[in-house]
Amino acid sequence: MENSFKLVFSNYRYSTISILITLGLFFSLSIVSEYLFIEPYVVFAVYSDTAFNFSLIVVISILAGMVVSMNIFRLDTDAMLPLLQETPLHPERDEKELTETVRMLVREREDGMFTVPLSEPVPDLTNLKDISTVQSFISSNH
């Protein structure tokens, strides 16, 4: 996992996006939760009985900014939009899968995709039945 963080956060643009996501979420949650007031003056108020809730907002904001997508795509819309229209719906979820569209692009054009391979074990937690598998993975790796 350390290699993934280095790969993503060594890029100035990705680090900037991460910081903007963190700050955007922090300020919006602070306003909604009434820790930050912006009228008539800017006032930031955290009381001892709400300090724990405020710390959760800080942690959630930081973690949201650090999230690394499992699949990061930079797409050429001219090449992808026609394929997206042709992409079939997933039989169980009744939605289009971007990975299937990428597969179609690779079949159509050999130079249609560039990948940066990273290999780290990641358990799938898509359904409730996957919880026991993920628990086993966590207990065996940490």
DSSP file (Angstrom, degrees, kcal/mol; ACC not computed):
  #  RESIDUE AA STRUCTURE BP1 BP2  ACC     N-H-->O    O-->H-N    N-H-->O    O-->H-N    TCO  KAPPA ALPHA  PHI   PSI    X-CA   Y-CA   Z-CA
    1    1 A M     >        0   0    0      0, 0.0     4,-1.9     0, 0.0     5,-0.2   0.000 360.0 360.0 360.0 -31.4    0.0    0.0    0.0
    2    2 A E  H  >  +     0   0    0      1,-0.2     4,-2.3     2,-0.2     5,-0.2   0.888 360.0  54.3 -59.1 -39.8    2.9    2.3    0.6
    3    3 A N  H  > S+     0   0    0      1,-0.2     4,-2.5     2,-0.2    -1,-0.2   0.878 105.5  53.2 -63.1 -37.8    3.9    2.2   -3.1
    4    4 A S  H  > S+     0   0    0      2,-0.2     4,-2.4     1,-0.2     5,-0.2   0.923 109.5  48.0 -63.1 -44.3    0.4    3.2   -4.1
    5    5 A F  H  X S+     0   0    0     -4,-1.9     4,-3.0     1,-0.2     5,-0.2   0.915 112.1  49.2 -63.6 -42.6    0.5    6.3   -1.8
    6    6 A K  H  X S+     0   0    0     -4,-2.3     4,-1.2     1,-0.2    -1,-0.2   0.920 111.6  49.8 -61.8 -43.1    4.0    7.2   -3.2
    7    7 A L  H  < S+     0   0    0     -4,-2.5     4,-0.3     2,-0.2    -2,-0.2   0.924 119.5  36.0 -62.3 -45.4    2.8    6.9   -6.8
    8    8 A V  H >< S+     0   0    0     -4,-2.4     3,-1.1     1,-0.2     6,-0.2   0.948 121.1  42.4 -75.6 -49.2   -0.3    9.0   -6.3
    9    9 A F  H 3< S+     0   0    0     -4,-3.0    -1,-0.2     1,-0.3    -2,-0.2   0.484  98.4  72.0 -86.2  -1.2    0.9   11.6   -3.8
   10   10 A S  T 3< S+     0   0    0     -4,-1.2     2,-0.5    -5,-0.2    -1,-0.3   0.658  83.3  85.6 -79.8 -15.3    4.3   12.2   -5.5
   11   11 A N  S <> S-     0   0    0     -3,-1.1     4,-2.2    -4,-0.3     5,-0.2  -0.765  77.0-145.2 -87.0 124.3    2.3   13.9   -8.3
   12   12 A Y  H  > S+     0   0    0     -2,-0.5     4,-2.3     1,-0.2     5,-0.2   0.877  97.2  52.4 -57.4 -42.5    1.7   17.6   -7.4
   13   13 A R  H  > S+     0   0    0      1,-0.2     4,-2.5     2,-0.2    -1,-0.2   0.911 109.8  47.4 -64.3 -42.6   -1.7   17.7   -9.1
   14   14 A Y  H  > S+     0   0    0     -6,-0.2     4,-2.3     2,-0.2    -1,-0.2   0.884 111.9  50.5 -67.5 -37.5   -3.0   14.6   -7.2
   15   15 A S  H  X S+     0   0    0     -4,-2.2     4,-2.3    -7,-0.2    -1,-0.2   0.908 110.7  49.8 -64.6 -40.7   -1.7   16.0   -3.9
   16   16 A T  H  X S+     0   0    0     -4,-2.3     4,-2.5     2,-0.2    -2,-0.2   0.916 110.4  49.3 -63.9 -43.9   -3.4   19.3   -4.6
   17   17 A I  H  X S+     0   0    0     -4,-2.5     4,-2.5     1,-0.2    -1,-0.2   0.909 110.3  51.9 -61.1 -42.1   -6.7   17.5   -5.4
   18   18 A S  H  X S+     0   0    0     -4,-2.3     4,-2.3     1,-0.2    -2,-0.2   0.914 110.6  47.1 -60.9 -44.1   -6.4   15.6   -2.2
   19   19 A I  H  X S+     0   0    0     -4,-2.3     4,-2.8     2,-0.2     5,-0.2   0.906 111.9  50.6 -65.1 -42.0   -5.9   18.7   -0.2
   20   20 A L  H  X S+     0   0    0     -4,-2.5     4,-2.7     2,-0.2     5,-0.2   0.894 110.6  49.0 -64.5 -39.8   -8.9   20.5   -1.9
   21   21 A I  H  X S+     0   0    0     -4,-2.5     4,-2.5     2,-0.2     5,-0.3   0.933 112.8  48.4 -63.2 -45.3  -11.1   17.5   -1.2
   22   22 A T  H  X S+     0   0    0     -4,-2.3     4,-2.5    -5,-0.2    -2,-0.2   0.946 115.9  42.3 -60.1 -50.2  -10.0   17.4    2.4
   23   23 A L  H  X S+     0   0    0     -4,-2.8     4,-2.8     2,-0.2     5,-0.3   0.902 113.9  51.8 -66.4 -41.0  -10.6   21.2    2.9
   24   24 A G  H  X S+     0   0    0     -4,-2.7     4,-2.2    -5,-0.2     5,-0.2   0.930 114.5  42.2 -61.0 -45.7  -13.9   21.2    1.0
   25   25 A L  H  X S+     0   0    0     -4,-2.5     4,-2.6    -5,-0.2     5,-0.3   0.905 114.2  52.3 -67.7 -41.4  -15.3   18.4    3.0
   26   26 A F  H  X S+     0   0    0     -4,-2.5     4,-2.2    -5,-0.3    -2,-0.2   0.943 113.8  41.7 -60.5 -49.2  -14.0   19.8    6.3
   27   27 A F  H  X S+     0   0    0     -4,-2.8     4,-2.1     2,-0.2    -1,-0.2   0.904 115.7  48.9 -69.3 -40.2  -15.4   23.3    5.8
   28   28 A S  H  X S+     0   0    0     -4,-2.2     4,-2.5    -5,-0.3     5,-0.2   0.928 114.7  44.8 -66.4 -42.5  -18.8   22.1    4.5
   29   29 A L  H  X S+     0   0    0     -4,-2.6     4,-2.4    -5,-0.2    -1,-0.2   0.862 111.7  54.0 -67.3 -34.5  -19.2   19.6    7.3
   30   30 A S  H  <>S+     0   0    0     -4,-2.2     5,-3.2    -5,-0.3     6,-1.8   0.876 111.7  44.6 -66.4 -36.9  -18.1   22.2    9.8
   31   31 A I  H ><5S+     0   0    0     -4,-2.1     3,-1.2     4,-0.2    -2,-0.2   0.941 115.2  46.5 -70.9 -47.8  -20.8   24.6    8.5
   32   32 A V  H 3<5S+     0   0    0     -4,-2.5    -2,-0.2     1,-0.3    -1,-0.2   0.875 114.2  48.2 -62.8 -37.5  -23.5   22.0    8.4
   33   33 A S  T 3<5S-     0   0    0     -4,-2.4    -1,-0.3    -5,-0.2    -2,-0.2   0.412 115.7-117.8 -84.9   2.3  -22.6   20.7   11.9
   34   34 A E  T < 5S+     0   0    0     -3,-1.2    -3,-0.2     2,-0.2     3,-0.1   0.854  83.0 116.6  63.5  40.6  -22.6   24.3   13.2
   35   35 A Y  S   <S+     0   0    0     -5,-3.2    10,-3.1     1,-0.2     2,-0.5   0.653  75.6  47.8 -96.8 -26.7  -18.9   24.5   14.2
   36   36 A L  E     -A   44   0A   0     -6,-1.8     2,-0.4     8,-0.2    -1,-0.2  -0.967  67.8-172.2-120.6 123.8  -18.2   27.2   11.7
   37   37 A F  E     -A   43   0A   0      6,-3.3     6,-2.7    -2,-0.5    -6,-0.0  -0.935   8.0-176.6-113.8 137.4  -20.4   30.3   11.3
   38   38 A I        +     0   0    0     -2,-0.4     4,-0.2     4,-0.2    -1,-0.1   0.424  47.5 102.3-116.1   0.6  -19.9   32.7    8.4
   39   39 A E  S    S-     0   0    0      2,-0.2    -1,-0.1     1,-0.1     4,-0.1  -0.998  95.5 -10.0-134.9 141.8  -22.5   35.4    9.2
   40   40 A P  S    S+     0   0    0      0, 0.0     2,-0.3     0, 0.0    -1,-0.1  -0.966 142.3   1.2 -77.4 -13.5  -22.2   38.2   10.3
   41   41 A Y  S    S-     0   0    0     -2,-0.0     2,-0.7     2,-0.0    -2,-0.2  -0.907  81.8 -99.9-128.6 159.9  -18.6   37.3   11.3
   42   42 A V        +     0   0    0     -2,-0.3     2,-0.4    -4,-0.2    -4,-0.2  -0.726  50.7 172.1 -80.7 118.1  -16.6   34.2   10.7
   43   43 A V  E     -A   37   0A   0     -6,-2.7    -6,-3.3    -2,-0.7     2,-0.5  -0.995  21.5-163.2-132.3 132.8  -16.6   32.3   14.0
   44   44 A F  E     +A   36   0A   0     -2,-0.4     2,-0.5    -8,-0.2    -8,-0.2  -0.972  16.6 179.4-115.5 119.5  -15.3   28.8   14.7
   45   45 A A        +     0   0    0    -10,-3.1     2,-0.4    -2,-0.5    -2,-0.0  -0.966  12.6 168.6-131.5 119.5  -16.7   27.3   17.9
   46   46 A V        -     0   0    0     -2,-0.5     2,-0.2     8,-0.0     5,-0.1  -0.993  17.5-161.4-126.5 123.0  -15.9   23.8   19.3
   47   47 A Y    >>  -     0   0    0     -2,-0.4     3,-1.6     1,-0.1     4,-0.6  -0.631  32.0-107.8-102.9 162.2  -17.0   23.1   22.9
   48   48 A S  G >4 S+     0   0    0      1,-0.3     3,-0.6    -2,-0.2     4,-0.4   0.841 118.7  52.8 -59.7 -34.6  -15.8   20.4   25.2
   49   49 A D  G 34 S+     0   0    0      1,-0.2    -1,-0.3     2,-0.1     4,-0.2   0.619 116.2  39.7 -78.8  -9.6  -19.0   18.4   24.9
   50   50 A T  G <> S+     0   0    0     -3,-1.6     4,-2.3     2,-0.1    -1,-0.2   0.294  84.9 100.8-115.1   7.0  -18.8   18.4   21.0
   51   51 A A  H <X S+     0   0    0     -4,-0.6     4,-2.4    -3,-0.6     5,-0.2   0.881  81.0  51.9 -62.6 -39.2  -15.0   17.9   20.7
   52   52 A F  H  > S+     0   0    0     -4,-0.4     4,-1.8     2,-0.2    -1,-0.2   0.935 110.2  48.3 -63.8 -45.3  -15.3   14.2   19.9
   53   53 A N  H  > S+     0   0    0      1,-0.2     4,-1.6     2,-0.2    -2,-0.2   0.903 111.8  50.3 -61.3 -40.8  -17.8   14.9   17.1
   54   54 A F  H  X S+     0   0    0     -4,-2.3     4,-2.0     1,-0.2    -1,-0.2   0.898 106.8  54.2 -64.5 -39.9  -15.6   17.6   15.7
   55   55 A S  H  X S+     0   0    0     -4,-2.4     4,-2.5     1,-0.2    -1,-0.2   0.854 104.9  55.0 -64.4 -32.5  -12.6   15.3   15.7
   56   56 A L  H  X S+     0   0    0     -4,-1.8     4,-2.9     2,-0.2    -1,-0.2   0.890 105.9  51.8 -64.7 -38.6  -14.6   12.8   13.7
   57   57 A I  H  X S+     0   0    0     -4,-1.6     4,-2.3     2,-0.2    -2,-0.2   0.908 110.3  48.8 -62.9 -41.5  -15.2   15.5   11.1
   58   58 A V  H  X S+     0   0    0     -4,-2.0     4,-2.2     2,-0.2    -2,-0.2   0.942 113.8  45.4 -62.8 -47.9  -11.5   16.2   10.9
   59   59 A V  H  X S+     0   0    0     -4,-2.5     4,-2.8     1,-0.2     5,-0.2   0.926 113.5  48.8 -63.5 -46.0  -10.6   12.5   10.6
   60   60 A I  H  X S+     0   0    0     -4,-2.9     4,-2.4     1,-0.2    -1,-0.2   0.901 111.2  50.9 -61.5 -41.2  -13.3   11.8    7.9
   61   61 A S  H  X S+     0   0    0     -4,-2.3     4,-1.5    -5,-0.2    -1,-0.2   0.920 112.7  45.2 -63.2 -43.9  -12.2   14.9    5.9
   62   62 A I  H  X S+     0   0    0     -4,-2.2     4,-1.1     2,-0.2    -2,-0.2   0.932 114.4  47.8 -66.4 -45.8   -8.5   13.7    6.0
   63   63 A L  H  X S+     0   0    0     -4,-2.8     4,-0.9     1,-0.2     3,-0.3   0.880 108.5  54.8 -64.6 -37.0   -9.4   10.1    5.1
   64   64 A A  H  < S+     0   0    0     -4,-2.4     3,-0.4     1,-0.2    -1,-0.2   0.866 108.4  49.7 -63.9 -34.9  -11.7   11.3    2.2
   65   65 A G  H  < S+     0   0    0     -4,-1.5    -1,-0.2     1,-0.2    -2,-0.2   0.736 111.0  50.1 -73.5 -22.3   -8.8   13.3    0.8
   66   66 A M  H  < S+     0   0    0     -4,-1.1    -1,-0.2    -3,-0.3    -2,-0.2   0.559  78.3 123.7 -93.1  -8.9   -6.5   10.3    1.0
   67   67 A V     <  -     0   0    0     -4,-0.9     2,-0.5    -3,-0.4    -3,-0.0  -0.286  47.6-155.3 -59.0 130.8   -8.7    7.7   -0.7
   68   68 A V        -     0   0    0      4,-0.0    -1,-0.1     2,-0.0    -2,-0.1  -0.944  15.9-126.5-110.4 122.5   -7.0    6.1   -3.7
   69   69 A S        -     0   0    0     -2,-0.5     3,-0.2     1,-0.1     0, 0.0  -0.337   6.8-137.0 -65.9 146.3   -9.3    4.7   -6.3
   70   70 A M  S    S+     0   0    0      1,-0.3     2,-0.5    -2,-0.0    -1,-0.1   0.828  97.2  32.2 -71.7 -31.8   -8.7    1.1   -7.3
   71   71 A N  S    S-     0   0    0      2,-0.0     2,-0.5     0, 0.0    -1,-0.3  -0.978  70.8-174.0-129.0 118.4   -9.2    2.1  -11.0
   72   72 A I        -     0   0    0     -2,-0.5     2,-0.4    -3,-0.2    -4,-0.0  -0.959  11.0-174.6-114.4 122.5   -8.1    5.5  -12.2
   73   73 A F        -     0   0    0     -2,-0.5     2,-0.5     2,-0.0    -2,-0.0  -0.920  22.2-165.2-119.6 140.7   -9.0    6.3  -15.8
   74   74 A R        -     0   0    0     -2,-0.4     2,-0.3     2,-0.0    -2,-0.0  -0.984  31.0-161.6-117.1 115.2   -8.1    9.2  -18.0
   75   75 A L        -     0   0    0     -2,-0.5     2,-0.8     4,-0.0     3,-0.1  -0.760  25.3-138.0-111.9 143.5  -10.5    8.9  -20.9
   76   76 A D    >>  -     0   0    0     -2,-0.3     4,-2.4     1,-0.2     3,-0.6  -0.869  19.7-155.0 -90.8 111.9  -10.7   10.3  -24.4
   77   77 A T  H 3> S+     0   0    0     -2,-0.8     4,-2.5     1,-0.2    -1,-0.2   0.845  89.4  58.4 -62.9 -34.5  -14.3   11.2  -24.8
   78   78 A D  H 34 S+     0   0    0      1,-0.2    -1,-0.2     2,-0.2    -2,-0.0   0.878 115.1  36.7 -62.8 -35.7  -14.3   10.9  -28.6
   79   79 A A  H <> S+     0   0    0     -3,-0.6     4,-0.6     2,-0.1    -2,-0.2   0.828 122.9  42.6 -82.6 -33.3  -13.2    7.3  -28.3
   80   80 A M  H  X S+     0   0    0     -4,-2.4     4,-2.9     2,-0.1     5,-0.2   0.836  97.1  68.3 -89.0 -34.3  -15.2    6.3  -25.2
   81   81 A L  H  X S+     0   0    0     -4,-2.5     4,-1.9     1,-0.2     5,-0.2   0.911 102.0  47.0 -58.8 -45.4  -18.6    7.9  -25.7
   82   82 A P  H  > S+     0   0    0      0, 0.0     4,-1.2     0, 0.0    -1,-0.2   0.907 115.2  47.7 -61.4 -37.3  -19.7    5.6  -28.6
   83   83 A L  H  X S+     0   0    0     -4,-0.6     4,-1.3     1,-0.2    -2,-0.2   0.870 107.4  55.6 -70.3 -35.7  -18.4    2.6  -26.7
   84   84 A L  H  < S+     0   0    0     -4,-2.9    -1,-0.2     1,-0.2     3,-0.2   0.882 105.9  52.0 -62.6 -36.8  -20.2    3.7  -23.5
   85   85 A Q  H  < S+     0   0    0     -4,-1.9    -1,-0.2    -5,-0.2    -2,-0.2   0.843 113.1  45.0 -67.3 -31.8  -23.5    3.8  -25.5
   86   86 A E  H  < S+     0   0    0     -4,-1.2    -1,-0.2    -5,-0.2    -2,-0.2   0.636  85.5 112.9 -85.0 -15.6  -22.8    0.2  -26.7
   87   87 A T     <  -     0   0    0     -4,-1.3     2,-0.1    -3,-0.2    14,-0.1  -0.381  67.5-128.3 -63.2 127.0  -21.8   -1.1  -23.3
   88   88 A P        -     0   0    0      0, 0.0     9,-0.5     0, 0.0     2,-0.2  -0.358  24.7-100.8 -74.3 156.6  -24.4   -3.6  -22.0
   89   89 A L  B     -B   96   0B   0      7,-0.1     7,-0.2     1,-0.1     5,-0.0  -0.511  40.8-103.4 -73.1 143.6  -26.0   -3.3  -18.6
   90   90 A H     >  -     0   0    0      5,-3.0     4,-2.0    -2,-0.2     5,-0.2  -0.508  29.0-131.9 -65.5 133.2  -24.6   -5.6  -15.9
   91   91 A P  T  4 S+     0   0    0      0, 0.0    -1,-0.1     0, 0.0    -2,-0.1   0.807  99.8  32.5 -63.0 -31.1  -27.1   -8.5  -15.5
   92   92 A E  T  4 S+     0   0    0      3,-0.1    -2,-0.0     1,-0.1    -3,-0.0   0.878 127.8  34.1 -92.2 -42.7  -27.2   -8.3  -11.7
   93   93 A R  T  4 S-     0   0    0      2,-0.2     3,-0.1     0, 0.0    -1,-0.1   0.588  91.2-137.1 -93.2 -10.8  -26.7   -4.6  -10.9
   94   94 A D     <  +     0   0    0     -4,-2.0     2,-0.3     1,-0.2    -5,-0.1   0.893  66.9 107.3  55.1  43.9  -28.5   -3.2  -14.0
   95   95 A E  S    S-     0   0    0     -5,-0.2    -5,-3.0    -7,-0.1     2,-0.3  -0.966  75.3-100.4-144.0 159.4  -25.8   -0.6  -14.6
   96   96 A K  B     -B   89   0B   0     -2,-0.3     2,-0.5    -7,-0.2    -7,-0.1  -0.629  31.8-139.2 -83.7 140.4  -23.0   -0.1  -17.1
   97   97 A E     >  -     0   0    0     -9,-0.5     4,-1.5    -2,-0.3     3,-0.5  -0.876   3.7-153.0-102.6 124.1  -19.5   -1.1  -16.0
   98   98 A L  H  > S+     0   0    0     -2,-0.5     4,-2.3     1,-0.2     5,-0.2   0.853  97.0  60.1 -62.6 -34.2  -16.6    1.2  -17.0
   99   99 A T  H  > S+     0   0    0      1,-0.2     4,-2.1     2,-0.2    -1,-0.2   0.862 102.9  51.5 -63.5 -33.8  -14.2   -1.7  -16.9
  100  100 A E  H  > S+     0   0    0     -3,-0.5     4,-2.1     2,-0.2    -1,-0.2   0.886 108.3  51.5 -68.4 -38.2  -16.3   -3.4  -19.6
  101  101 A T  H  X S+     0   0    0     -4,-1.5     4,-2.0     2,-0.2    -2,-0.2   0.896 109.2  50.3 -64.0 -40.1  -16.2   -0.3  -21.8
  102  102 A V  H  X S+     0   0    0     -4,-2.3     4,-2.3     2,-0.2    -2,-0.2   0.908 108.3  53.2 -63.9 -41.4  -12.4   -0.2  -21.4
  103  103 A R  H  X S+     0   0    0     -4,-2.1     4,-2.1     1,-0.2    -2,-0.2   0.910 108.5  49.9 -58.0 -42.7  -12.3   -3.9  -22.4
  104  104 A M  H  X S+     0   0    0     -4,-2.1     4,-2.0     1,-0.2    -1,-0.2   0.887 109.1  52.2 -63.5 -39.4  -14.3   -3.0  -25.5
  105  105 A L  H  X S+     0   0    0     -4,-2.0     4,-3.0     2,-0.2     7,-0.2   0.910 108.8  49.5 -62.9 -43.3  -11.8   -0.2  -26.3
  106  106 A V  H  < S+     0   0    0     -4,-2.3    -1,-0.2     1,-0.2    -2,-0.2   0.886 111.0  49.9 -65.6 -38.9   -8.8   -2.5  -26.0
  107  107 A R  H  < S+     0   0    0     -4,-2.1    -1,-0.2    -5,-0.2    -2,-0.2   0.880 116.4  42.5 -64.7 -36.9  -10.5   -5.0  -28.3
  108  108 A E  H  < S+     0   0    0     -4,-2.0     2,-0.4     1,-0.3    -2,-0.2   0.889 127.6  22.7 -78.6 -40.8  -11.2   -2.3  -30.9
  109  109 A R    ><  -     0   0    0     -4,-3.0     3,-1.7    -5,-0.2    -1,-0.3  -0.975  60.4-157.4-133.4 118.9   -7.9   -0.5  -30.7
  110  110 A E  T 3  S+     0   0    0     -2,-0.4     3,-0.5     1,-0.3    -1,-0.1   0.839 100.7  45.9 -63.6 -32.4   -4.7   -2.1  -29.5
  111  111 A D  T 3  S+     0   0    0      1,-0.2    -1,-0.3     3,-0.0    -5,-0.1   0.220  85.3 102.4 -92.7  15.9   -3.2    1.3  -28.7
  112  112 A G  S <  S+     0   0    0     -3,-1.7     2,-0.4    -7,-0.2    -1,-0.2   0.555  78.6  42.4 -77.9  -8.0   -6.4    2.4  -26.9
  113  113 A M        -     0   0    0     -3,-0.5     2,-0.4    -4,-0.1    -1,-0.1  -0.999  54.4-167.9-145.7 138.9   -5.1    1.9  -23.4
  114  114 A F        -     0   0    0     -2,-0.4     2,-0.3     2,-0.0    -3,-0.0  -0.990  20.5-165.4-120.8 132.0   -2.0    2.6  -21.4
  115  115 A T        -     0   0    0     -2,-0.4    -2,-0.0     2,-0.0     0, 0.0  -0.874  23.1-153.2-121.9 153.0   -1.7    0.9  -18.0
  116  116 A V        -     0   0    0     -2,-0.3     2,-0.3     2,-0.0    -2,-0.0  -0.927  31.0-142.6-117.0 100.8    0.5    1.3  -14.9
  117  117 A P        +     0   0    0      0, 0.0     2,-0.4     0, 0.0    -2,-0.0  -0.463  25.4 172.5 -74.5 131.4    0.4   -2.1  -13.3
  118  118 A L        -     0   0    0     -2,-0.3     2,-0.5     2,-0.1    -2,-0.0  -0.992  14.5-158.2-130.1 140.4    0.4   -2.2   -9.5
  119  119 A S        +     0   0    0     -2,-0.4     0, 0.0     2,-0.0     0, 0.0  -0.915  29.3 139.3-129.1 108.8    0.0   -5.5   -7.7
  120  120 A E        -     0   0    0     -2,-0.5     2,-0.3  -119,-0.0    -2,-0.1  -0.993  56.0-103.0-141.2 142.3   -1.3   -5.5   -4.1
  121  121 A P        +     0   0    0      0, 0.0    -2,-0.0     0, 0.0     0, 0.0  -0.503  43.5 174.0 -69.3 126.5   -3.7   -7.9   -2.6
  122  122 A V        -     0   0    0     -2,-0.3     2,-0.1     2,-0.0    -2,-0.0  -0.965  22.5-140.2-134.8 116.2   -7.1   -6.3   -2.2
  123  123 A P        -     0   0    0      0, 0.0     2,-0.5     0, 0.0    11,-0.0  -0.446  23.2-115.8 -75.1 151.4  -10.1   -8.3   -1.0
  124  124 A D        +     0   0    0     -2,-0.1     3,-0.2     1,-0.1    10,-0.2  -0.757  30.5 178.1 -89.4 125.7  -13.5   -7.6   -2.7
  125  125 A L        +     0   0    0     -2,-0.5    -1,-0.1     1,-0.1     3,-0.1  -0.522  37.5 123.6-124.1  62.9  -16.2   -6.2   -0.4
  126  126 A T  S    S+     0   0    0     -2,-0.1     2,-0.3     1,-0.1    -1,-0.1   0.838  71.3  29.3 -89.2 -38.6  -19.0   -5.7   -2.8
  127  127 A N  S >  S-     0   0    0     -3,-0.2     3,-1.5     1,-0.1     4,-0.2  -0.759  82.8-108.2-122.7 165.3  -21.7   -7.8   -1.0
  128  128 A L  G >  S+     0   0    0      1,-0.3     3,-1.6    -2,-0.3     4,-0.3   0.836 116.3  63.5 -60.2 -33.2  -22.6   -8.7    2.6
  129  129 A K  G 3  S+     0   0    0      1,-0.3     4,-0.4     2,-0.1     3,-0.3   0.663  92.4  65.8 -68.3 -13.6  -21.4  -12.3    1.9
  130  130 A D  G <> S+     0   0    0     -3,-1.5     4,-2.3     1,-0.2    -1,-0.3   0.566  77.0  87.6 -81.9  -9.0  -17.9  -10.9    1.3
  131  131 A I  H <> S+     0   0    0     -3,-1.6     4,-2.8     1,-0.2     5,-0.2   0.906  86.2  49.4 -60.5 -45.1  -17.5   -9.8    4.9
  132  132 A S  H  > S+     0   0    0     -3,-0.3     4,-2.2    -4,-0.3    -1,-0.2   0.885 111.0  50.7 -64.0 -37.1  -16.2  -13.1    6.2
  133  133 A T  H  > S+     0   0    0     -4,-0.4     4,-2.2     2,-0.2    -1,-0.2   0.917 112.3  46.6 -64.3 -42.9  -13.6  -13.3    3.4
  134  134 A V  H  X S+     0   0    0     -4,-2.3     4,-2.7     2,-0.2    -2,-0.2   0.903 110.4  52.7 -67.1 -40.8  -12.4   -9.7    4.2
  135  135 A Q  H  X S+     0   0    0     -4,-2.8     4,-2.5     1,-0.2    -1,-0.2   0.908 110.4  48.1 -60.7 -41.9  -12.2  -10.5    7.9
  136  136 A S  H  X S+     0   0    0     -4,-2.2     4,-1.9     2,-0.2    -1,-0.2   0.912 111.6  50.6 -63.4 -42.5  -10.1  -13.5    7.2
  137  137 A F  H  X S+     0   0    0     -4,-2.2     4,-1.3     2,-0.2    -2,-0.2   0.922 112.1  46.6 -61.2 -45.8   -7.9  -11.4    4.9
  138  138 A I  H  X S+     0   0    0     -4,-2.7     4,-1.6     1,-0.2     3,-0.3   0.923 112.4  49.1 -64.7 -45.0   -7.4   -8.7    7.5
  139  139 A S  H  < S+     0   0    0     -4,-2.5    -1,-0.2     1,-0.2    -2,-0.2   0.831 114.0  46.2 -66.6 -30.5   -6.6  -11.2   10.3
  140  140 A S  H  < S+     0   0    0     -4,-1.9    -1,-0.2    -5,-0.2    -2,-0.2   0.704 119.1  39.8 -83.9 -18.7   -4.1  -13.0    8.2
  141  141 A N  H  <        0   0    0     -4,-1.3    -2,-0.2    -3,-0.3    -1,-0.2   0.536 360.0 360.0-107.8  -8.8   -2.3   -9.9    7.0
  142  142 A H     <        0   0    0     -4,-1.6    -3,-0.2    -5,-0.1    -2,-0.1   0.381 360.0 360.0-138.0 360.0   -2.3   -7.6   10.0
